[in-house]
């Protein structure tokens, strides 16, 4: 089992969101759609960013061999977060036999995510 964790100050994401292409650079298509329906809440964007960083730490690569858009943090119908990982990344990183669980949280000032990577049984 591997674990990755990340935390970020909300203000850093707030400043980044002022850059024209920031959301297009870090968000995948489905992720962008979900967050746009909620008017891109800064805390949620920050949590999504953290989840990608936490994933990179759980697989042990850092953000190498894939881009931010290749790992999407989505929410199901009741709001439970889950990761959608691009098939090319799964193949490239040889992680097809792994299951990923994610937990996110945020306050007014910080967002954090934990990703647990374990072999499927």
C-alpha positions in Angstrom: 0.0 0.0 0.0 1.2 3.5 -0.8 -0.1 6.8 0.5 0.2 10.3 -0.9 -0.8 13.5 0.8 -0.9 17.2 -0.3 -2.0 20.5 1.2 -2.2 24.0 -0.3 -3.1 27.4 0.8 -6.4 28.5 -0.8 -4.9 32.0 -1.6 -2.3 30.3 -3.9 -5.0 28.8 -6.0 -7.1 32.0 -5.9 -4.1 33.9 -7.4 -3.5 31.2 -10.0 -7.1 31.3 -11.0 -6.6 34.9 -12.1 -4.3 33.6 -14.8 -6.2 33.1 -18.1 -5.5 29.4 -18.8 -4.9 28.0 -15.3 -8.1 26.0 -15.1 -7.6 24.7 -18.6 -4.1 23.5 -17.7 -4.9 21.7 -14.5 -8.5 20.4 -15.1 -9.6 17.5 -17.3 -12.7 17.8 -19.4 -15.1 16.0 -16.9 -13.6 17.8 -13.9 -13.9 21.2 -15.6 -17.5 20.5 -16.4 -18.4 19.4 -12.8 -16.6 22.5 -11.3 -18.1 24.9 -13.9 -21.6 23.8 -12.9 -20.7 25.0 -9.4 -19.0 28.2 -10.6 -15.5 27.0 -9.8 -15.5 27.3 -6.0 -11.9 28.1 -5.0 -11.8 25.5 -2.2 -12.9 22.8 -4.6 -10.4 23.7 -7.3 -7.7 23.7 -4.6 -8.8 20.2 -3.4 -8.7 19.0 -7.0 -5.2 20.3 -7.4 -4.2 18.6 -4.1 -5.7 15.3 -5.2 -3.5 15.3 -8.3 -0.4 16.0 -6.2 -1.3 13.4 -3.7 -1.8 10.8 -6.5 1.6 11.6 -7.9 3.1 11.0 -4.4 1.1 7.7 -4.0 2.5 6.3 -7.2 5.9 7.7 -6.4 6.6 9.6 -9.6 5.7 13.2 -8.8 4.1 15.0 -11.7 6.3 13.1 -14.3 5.0 10.8 -17.0 1.6 12.4 -17.0 -0.1 15.8 -16.9 -2.6 17.3 -14.4 -5.4 16.7 -16.9 -4.7 13.0 -16.9 -5.8 12.5 -13.3 -9.3 13.9 -12.6 -10.9 14.3 -9.2 -14.7 13.8 -9.8 -17.6 13.5 -7.4 -20.4 11.0 -7.6 -24.1 11.7 -7.2 -23.8 12.1 -3.5 -20.6 14.1 -3.5 -18.1 11.3 -2.8 -14.8 12.1 -4.5 -13.1 9.6 -6.8 -10.2 9.6 -9.2 -10.6 9.1 -12.9 -7.2 8.2 -14.4 -6.4 8.3 -18.1 -5.9 4.8 -19.5 -2.5 5.9 -21.1 -1.3 6.9 -17.7 -2.4 3.6 -16.2 -0.5 1.7 -18.8 2.6 4.0 -18.7 2.9 3.8 -14.9 1.9 0.1 -14.8 -0.8 0.7 -12.2 -3.7 -1.3 -13.7 -3.7 -3.7 -10.8 -4.1 -0.9 -8.3 -7.1 0.7 -6.7 -7.1 4.3 -5.6 -9.1 5.9 -2.8 -9.1 9.6 -2.2 -10.2 11.9 0.6 -10.3 15.6 0.4 -11.0 18.4 2.8 -10.8 22.2 3.0 -11.2 25.1 5.3 -11.3 28.8 4.5 -7.5 28.9 4.2 -6.3 25.4 3.2 -7.2 22.4 1.1 -5.8 18.9 1.5 -6.1 15.5 -0.1 -4.9 12.0 0.7 -4.7 9.2 -1.9 -4.3 5.6 -0.9 -3.0 3.2 -3.6 -3.4 -0.5 -2.9 -3.4 -3.7 -5.0 -6.9 -4.9 -5.9 -7.8 -8.2 -4.2 
